[in-house]
Amino acid sequence: SDATNMRLSKFEISSGSLIRRIIALLNSSNNDPQLAQDCLRLLSNLMLRYVNVSPSNAQYRAILQYAFDNIKVESSTSVCHSVLRAILSRRPLLSEIYTGMDGICCLIASGISEHSRKMCAQIFLQFLLDYPLGARRLQHYVEQLIANLKYECPVGRASVLNTLHAVILKFPKSVLQDTAEVIFLPLVVQLGTDASSM
């Protein structure tokens, strides 16, 4: 166990250098999607397992850019999902996260597969429940999710409904009361005019 502790200590001290090397590989992986996925998988595992692994804001931005750009690619969805959830668990206050969640919200409806839509719904729900959001920001994202009920494809609308159901179940009662008008009135109107069986 002493040897293990020594290795962990050495690892934690050198983690800044390790993150820099992984980011450099990620940035150079334009023509090698497998390398990029391996980099994201490693970054995700490091952030989840080692509290002292703490990327800088610039490093977070590099990871976020790749993950948000590639989560819509079916072969990259799972690894992008993992690294985004790992970053959200660290709660870095970056504008890129708030902006990127607009795209994730859209993909809950428009994702090319059920797997993609579910992965994006999980990310979005974690963001709504755990991330620092003021009342106005929270209302913005809830309204955007409600607006996706008008998506043209029935399976996309069903995905949005499932996400809204999870929001209603998991939101604290006080938050749900504050957002009830935003959620329920448009929801009732949309369901009343939706001819699909979903």
N, C-alpha and C positions, 0 to 999 in steps of 0.2 A: 504493500500500500504506500510505503514511503516513496518508492520509485514512481508509482502512478501520480502521487501528489507533486513530485518534482517535475514530471513531464507536463502536468497540467499547469503548474506555476510558470514554467518556461514557455508553454504555449500561450498563456494569457498575456505574458509580457510581450511576446512577439506577435500578438494577434493583429496589431496595426499594420505591420509589414505584410502579414499573410493576406489581409483584406485588400491591401494595395495591389498585390500580385494577382489576386483573383479578379479584381476590377479591370486590371490591365488586360488579362486574358479575355474577359467579357467584351471589352471595347475592341479587341482585335479579332473577334469571332464572326465578322460579317458574313463570311462564306462558309461557316462551319456551325450550323445550328446545334449539332450535338455537343460541341464544345461549350456553346452558350448555355445550353440546358444543364450541363454538368457544373458549370460555374454557379448558376442560380441554385441548383440543388445543394451544393456545398455551402453557399452563403446562407441559405435557409436553415440548414442543419446547425451551422455555427451560431446563428442568432438565437435559435431556439434552445440550444444546449448550454451555451456559455454566456453568462451575463456580462462578462468583461469584454466580449466581442462587441464593439460599438462603432459602427461605421460613422464617418464624418457626414455632415449634411451633403457635401459634394458627392460622396460615395453613395449615399442613399439616393440622390437624384439620378445617378448613372444607372443604378439598379432599377429604380422606378420607371425610368424612360424605357428601358428594354422590356420590363414586365408589362407595362401598360400597352406598349406597341405590339407585343407578340401574344398576349393572352387570347386574342381572337383566332390565332393559328392553332388548329386542333391539336397538332403534335406538341405544342408548347403550353397548352392550357393548364395542365396539372402542375408543372413546375413553376409557372408564373403565379398560379393560385397559391402555392406553398410559400413562395418568397414574399408575396404581397401580404399574406396573413402574418408571416414572421415580422415584417416591418411594422404592420399595424399594432402588433403586440408591444412594440417598443415605443409607439406613439410619438415619433418625431413630428414636430409642428412645421410642416412644409406645404407651401401652396400647391406643389405638384400633386400631393395626395388628394387634396380637395378637388382639384381640377380633374384628376384622373378618375375619381369616383363618378363623375358625370358620365364618362364613357362606360364604366362598369355597369352603371344603372341601365344604360341603353342595351347593353349586351344581355341583360337578364331576359329581355324580350327577343332581341335580334341575333343571339348567339346561334351558330350554325348547327349545333347539336344539343341534345338534352344535357349531355355531360357539361358542355361549355356553359349553358344557361345556369345549371346548378352550381358550378364553381363560382360564377360571378355573383349569384345570389348569396352564397356563403360569405364572400368577401364583403359585399355591400351590407349585409346584416351585421357582421362584426364591426364594420365601420360605424354604423348607426348606433350600435349598442355601447361600444367601448371607447370611441374616439372623442376627443374634446370638440363638442359642437354647441354653439349657442342656439337660442331658440330660433333665430332667423335662418341660420344655416340648416338646422334640422328640418324646418318647414320647407326650405328649398328642395332638399333631397326627397322628402316625402311627396311633395307635389310632383317632382319629376317622375317618381315611381308610379304615382297615380296616372300621370299623363301617358305612360307606356301601356295602360290598359286599352288605348286606342290603336295599338300596333296591329297591322293588317293581318298577321298570321295568328290563327287561334291558339297554336301551341305556345307562341310567344306571350299572348295574353294570359294563358293558363299559368305560365311560369311567373308572371308578375303577380297574379292572384295568390299563388303559393307563397311568394315572398311577403306580400302584404299580410297574409295569414300569420306567418312567422313573426312579423313585426308586431302585430296585435297581441300575440301570445307572450312575446318576450319583453316588450317595452314595460318599464315600470308604470304602475297605475297613474301616478301623477303626470308623467310625460304623455301617456295615452289620453288622459283627460284634456291636456293642453292642446293636443293635436287632433282631437276627435272630429272637429268640424272639417279640418283639412282632409282627413282620411275618409270618413264615413259618407258624407254627402256626395262627393264625386263618385265614390264607389257604388253607391246605390243607383245613381243616375246612369253610370256606365253599364252596370249589370242589367238595368231595365231596358237598355237599348241594344244590348248585345244579342244578336240572333243566333250565335254559334252555341253549340252544346257544351264546348270545352270539357 
